[in-house]
Amino acid sequence: VQELAHLVRAAGDTDLAGRLERAVTDNVKLLALTIPERAAILNVLDDPPDELAELRGVLMTDMLWRRDHGLE
């Protein structure tokens, strides 16, 4: 999550990066993300490091499902 927060911050989304960092500090086990936050994360994971590849896959599957079902 720290690596993800770094990537998100580097892309300019300091609010989301801060939420991710606070989640780590507070030992949050489950963090709800808005649709725009999920899109922001997908944008920084075009070529993800190995440890974030599964997250990209899950977010991509969710995005495609939402699109296919008219939920975007």
C-alpha positions in Angstrom: 0.0 0.0 0.0 2.9 2.3 0.7 4.2 1.8 -2.9 0.7 2.4 -4.2 0.4 5.6 -2.2 3.8 6.7 -3.6 2.6 6.1 -7.2 -0.7 7.9 -6.6 1.1 10.9 -5.0 3.6 11.1 -7.9 0.6 11.2 -10.3 -0.7 14.3 -8.4 -3.5 12.8 -6.3 -2.4 13.8 -2.9 -5.8 13.3 -1.2 -6.0 9.6 -2.2 -2.3 9.1 -1.4 -3.0 10.5 2.1 -6.0 8.2 2.6 -3.9 5.2 1.6 -1.0 6.3 3.9 -3.4 6.8 6.8 -4.9 3.4 6.2 -1.5 1.9 6.7 -0.8 3.9 9.8 -4.1 3.0 11.3 -3.8 -0.7 10.4 -7.0 -0.6 8.3 -7.7 -4.0 6.8 -10.4 -2.9 4.4 -10.6 0.5 2.7 -13.6 1.5 0.6 -12.7 3.3 -2.6 -14.9 5.5 -4.7 -15.2 4.9 -8.4 -13.0 7.9 -9.2 -10.4 6.7 -6.7 -10.4 3.2 -8.4 -9.9 4.9 -11.8 -7.0 7.0 -10.4 -5.3 3.8 -9.1 -5.8 2.1 -12.4 -4.2 5.1 -14.1 -1.0 4.6 -12.1 -0.9 0.9 -12.6 -0.6 0.7 -16.4 2.7 -1.2 -15.9 2.4 -2.3 -12.3 5.2 -3.6 -10.1 4.7 -7.3 -9.4 3.3 -6.7 -6.0 0.5 -4.6 -7.4 -0.3 -6.6 -10.5 -3.1 -8.5 -8.7 -4.7 -5.3 -7.5 -4.7 -3.9 -11.0 -6.4 -7.1 -12.3 -9.1 -6.9 -9.6 -9.8 -3.2 -10.3 -9.8 -3.7 -14.1 -12.3 -6.6 -13.8 -14.5 -4.5 -11.6 -14.3 -1.5 -14.0 -15.2 -3.7 -17.0 -18.1 -5.4 -15.1 -19.5 -2.0 -14.1 -19.2 -0.7 -17.7 -20.8 -3.9 -19.1 -23.7 -3.5 -16.7 -24.2 0.3 -17.3 -23.0 1.3 -13.9 -20.5 3.9 -15.0 
